[in-house]
């Protein structure tokens, strides 16, 4: 199986002098990056945004808009500060110190989230909502400052034709671990430990895994960068951002495409609630649905890694949009009882495929079209703009209370189809067309 994956990803050429020229510590950084990614994805499965967080907040009586916001918070926080953070590092030859500071804040935030679950019996549900929102919000917001550094380290240490397999291996190995976690760890935690300590245990394990991840990432060998732009004022940074959006058509189209996909994600936290309310899914099935998600991540990333490495990220993004539309339309069929409920796990399977594929393809496509010297500015600008789409996605998710599940899934189906049209019109950077 490993030989087959290496063949698909092209990793049998991992030491080829042409493909890794200019990346002297490629093998070390590539492997360490995969391992720390597995720890991070494993840790975040204990804070699963489509199952565990929505169920935890719903159990506390949180409103739908807060459930939608917290389910998107980590993604929102990863995106929002990046343009502001890019100004802090674009002129620096080494970016890792900013990551170290962000990691300390993220661990502190996760610790507050653990404390929130433990304190509910003594302090009450309102306190639990407040403390968890504060802690997870801190973790999420600090993610943006670490995220811009992560993107730079990736671009400086892994060549374009290896980034698909880089993300693919991270996702596949995380998926293998996740399949075990869903049935062997997470399900027993929620079935065998009384509420709310079942959530506290889940969050504590997640915190440990994520802390290990931060330590490992800090061991990356970052190349010293030269020919950098001078330090800019914030006003100069804003002026540059305006010029980029006005003059770079490829970049502008990518931002619009990714914004639409962010809107599609507004339905993700409601799949589990839909299953419980409309399909009478039991609490024991939570772990199984998480396993379906990780299975989707494994299978899809075999395809995503191949497409990104061997063919191009444009084709990957077109495929992702097609699957996104099918997921939204298919969920509407479940509501109409047109599909048997026993295959509802495929919704989690395919949504995980869309989630990972959108990230892999969108990030890798961006890294191929932006200039190296201004890479933090371009990437930070794109991600901060996407934060606006995420806020709109949270508002869209809250419409579930008004338009119902069918209305919400219908909106996301239309969004996916529009994104597909844009993806088809995007050029392939490697061919220049």
N, C-alpha and C positions, 0 to 999 in steps of 0.2 A: 504493500500500500504506500509506504513512504517513497519507494522508487517511482511509483506512478505519479505521486504528487510532485516530486522533483522534476519529473519529465514534463508534466503539464506546466509547471511554473518556470521551467527553464533553469532551475537551480543546479543542474548538472554542469552549467557553465558559470557557477558562482565565482570561480577563481580566474575566469577568462580576463586576460590583461586589457582587452579592448573595453569590455563592459564595465570594469571597475577602475579604469584609469582615472587618477585624480582622487581616489578614495583609499588612502593607504591603510587605514584601520577598518576597512569594510567588513571583513569577516567577524571581527570582535564586536563591532557596533551592531551589525545586523543580527547576530545571535543574541546579544544582550538585550537588544531592543525587542526581540520576539519574546524573550522570557519575561521582561518587565511588563510587556503588554498582557501576557497571560495572567500575571498576578493582578493587574488592574482590572481586567475584565472579570476575573474570578471574584474579586472583592466587590465589584459593582453588581454582581448577580445577587448578592445579599441585600442590595438596595434596589432591586429590580424596578425600573420606572414604569413598566406596564402591568405589573402584578403586585409586588410587595408594597411599594409606596402608596398606590391608589387604595389598596385594601386597608392599610394601616391608617391612612388619613380618613377614609370613609368610616372606619370603626370608631374614630374619635368625633364623628359628626361634622367633619370639615365640609365646606361648600364646594360645589363642583369646580368653580373657578380656581380655588386654591389647590384642589387635586390636580387639575390640568396644569397649573403653574409649577407645582413641585415635581410633577412627572417630566416637565420640560426644563426644570431649573438647572440641572447639571449641563445640559446642552446650551441653554441660554447664557449661563455664567461663563462657559468656555468661549463663547463667541463675543459677548458684549464688550469686554475691556480690551480686546486685542489691538484695535487701532490706537488706543491710548498707550497701551504697553509697547507697541512697536516703536514709538518715539523714544522710549527709554533704552532700546537695544540696537536700533538700526545702525548707529554709528560705532558700536562696540565690536571689537574683534572676537570676544567671547561672551556668550549669552547665558551660560549656565548659572551664574549667581542669582539672577532673577528667579529662575526655577526653584532654587533652594529656598528662598524666602516664601514663595508661593506654596511650596510643599508643607512648610510649617503651619501656615494658615489653614490649609486643607485638612491636615490631621486634627487640628484643634476643632474645626467645624464638625468633623465626623464624630469626635468624642462628645460634643454637645448633643448630637443626634442620638447617640447611644444612651446618654443620660436622660434624654427626653422619654424614651421608652421605659427605662427603669423607674422613673419617678412618677409615672401616671397613677399607680395605686395610692401614693401619698399626697400628690399635688393636684390631681384631677386632670380631666381630659383637656380643658382649656389651656392649662400649663403645658401639657404634652404637645399640643398643636403649636404653641408659641415657641417653645424651646427647639422643637424639631425644625420648624421653619427657619429659625435663626441659625441653627447649626448647619443644616443642609444648604441654606442660602450662602453662608460664609464659605463652605467648601466649594460651592458652585462658582461663586464670583471669583475666588482665587484661581479657579481652573483656567480662566482666560489668560492670566499672567504666565502660568505654566504652559498653557497651550501654544502661545506664540513662540516660546522657546523650543517646545517639542517640534514644531513645524520646521524651525531653523536647523535643529540638530538632525532631523530626518533628511532635509535637503542637502546638508553638508556631508552626511555620512553614507547615504544610500543613493545609488544612481537611479535614474528614472525607470530603466528597464528592470529594476529589482524591487520597486516599491509596491507593485501589485502583490508579489509573493511575500513581501515583508508584512503587509496588512493581512494577507491571506493566511500565512502561518500563525500569526497572532490570533486571528479569529478562529481558525480551525482547532488549534490546540486548546484555546479557551472553550470552544464548543464541546470538545471531548471531556474536559473537566466539568463543564456545565451539565452535561448529560448525567454524570454521576451525582453532581450536587443536587439536581432536581429531585431525584428519587432517593438517593442515599443520604443526603444531609438536610436539604431545605425542607422536604416533605416531612421527615421525622421531627424536625424542630417544631413545625407548625402543628403537627398532629399530636406530639407527645409532651409539649411544654405549654403550660397555661398562659393565656393572654394576660397582660401584655409582654410577659417575659420572653415569649417566643420571638417577638420582634426585637427585643433587646439583645438576645443571643445572636440572632441573624445579623444585626447591625454591628455587634462587637467583632464577629468573625470577619465581616467585610472590612472593618477598620484595620484589622491586623494585616490582611492581604494587601490593602492599598498602601499602608505604611512601608511594607516590604518593597512594593513597586517603586515608591519614591526613592528609596535607598539605592535600588538597582539602577534606576535611570541616572542618578547622580554619578555613577561609575562610568558613564559613557565617555569616550575619548573624543572631545570636541576639537576639530581643526581650528587653527587661528585664521581668521578671515582678514583679507587686505582689500585695498581699493574701495573703501567704504565712504558713504556720503557724510558730510559734516553734521554735527549736532544741530537740530532745528528747533525753533520755537513752536509752540502749539499752533499759532496762526499760520506759520509756514507749512506745517504738516497738513492743516486743513486746505490750504491753497493747492498743495500737491494732490490731495485726494480729489479735489474738484477737477483738476486737469486729467487725472487718470480716468475718471468716470466719463469725462467729455470726449477723450481722444482714443481710448482703448475699447474698440467695439467687442472684441472677443471676451475681454474681462467683464464688460458690462452685461453681455448676454449670459455669461456663466453665473453672475450674481443673481440675475432674474430667475434663471433656472433653479438655482439652489434655494432661493426664497420660496418658490412654489412648492418645492419638496418639503421645506420646513412646515408649510401650511398643511401638507398631507399628514405630517406627523401628529397633528392635533387630535386625531382619532385613536392613537396608540393606547393611551391610558384607559380607554373606555372599552376595549375588547374584553378584558376580564370582567368588568362590571356588566357588560352586555351578556356574557356567558352565564353569570350568576342570576341576573334578573329575568332574562328571556329564555335561557336554555336550562335553568335550574342546575347549573354546575355546582358541585360541592367544594368545601374547603380542601378536601383531600386531593382534588384535581389541580390545585395551584401548582404543586411541584411538577405534575405531568405537563402542564402547559409551558412551564419554564423549560422543561426538557425538549418540548417541541420547538421552542425558540432556539435553543442551542443546536438542535439538529438542523434547523434551517440555516443557522450561521455556518455550520460545518460544510454542508453540501453546497450552499451558495458561494462560499469563499473559494472553493476549488475552482468554480467557474469564474468568479471575479478575478482571482489571481492570474488565471490563464488569459483572460481578456485584457487585463491591464498590462501585463508583461509582453504578450505576444501580438496583440491586435491593436489595442488602443483604448483609451478611457471613454471616448465618445460612444462607442458601441456598448460599453458597459453601462453608461448612463441611459441610453435608449432602452436597454433591457430592463433596467431598474424601474423606469417609468411605466413600462408595460405591466410589470408585476404589481406595481402600486395600484394601478387602475383595476386590475383583476381582484386584488384583495378587497378594495372598497365595494366593488360591485358584488363580490361573492358574499360578503358579510350581510348585505341587504337581502340576499337570497335566503340566508339563514333566518332572518327575521320574518320572512314570508313563508317559512317552513318548506321552502323549495329544495333544501338540501338537508340530509340527515345530520343530526347533531353530533354523531360520533366522529365526524371528520372535521369538527371545528378546530381541532389542533392545527390544521393546515393554515388557518388564519395567522396563528402565531409563527408557524414555520415560514410562511412567505413574508410576513411583516418584518421578521428578523433579517431575511434575505435583502429586502428593500433597504432597511436601516443600514446594514453594513455596506451594501453596494453603493448607496448614495454617498456615504462618507468616503469610502475608498476611491470611488471614481471622481467625486468632486474635488477632493484634496489633491489627488495625483494629477488631474487635469489642470488645476490651478498652478501647481508647481512647474508644469511644463510650459506655461504660457507667460509667466511673469519674469521680469529681468532680475538677475541674481542680486545685484547691489541693493535694489529696493524691495527685495522679497518680503521682509517683515512688514513694510508699509502696505504693499498690495494684499498680502494675506490677512494682515490685521484689519485693513479696510473692508475686505470682503466679509470677514467673520463678524465685525461689528455691525455692518449693514444687515447681515442675516439675523442678528439679535432682534431687530425690528420685526422681521417676519415671524420669529418665534413668539414674540409678545402677541402678535396678531393671531398666531396659532392657539395660544392659551385662551384668548377671547373667543375664538372659533369653537374650541372645545367646550367652553361654558354654554354655548348655544344648545348643547344637548338638553338642557332643562326646558328650552323653548321649542325646538324643532324635533326633538327626539333622536333616537339612534339612527333611524332611517334617513332623516334629514342631514345629520352630521356626516354619515357615510356617503350620502349622495354628493354633498359639497366636496368632499375629498376625492371622489371619483372624477369630478369635473376638473379639479386642480391637477390631478395626475395626468389627465389627457392633454391639458394645455402645456404642462411641463414636457410631455413627450414630443409635442410639435416643436417646441423650442430646441430640445436636444437633437432632433433630426437636422435642424438648421445650423448646429454648432460645427465648426471645422475640426478636423483631426490634426493636432499639432505636429505629429511625427511625419505626416505626409504634406503638411502645408496647405491642406484643402479643407 
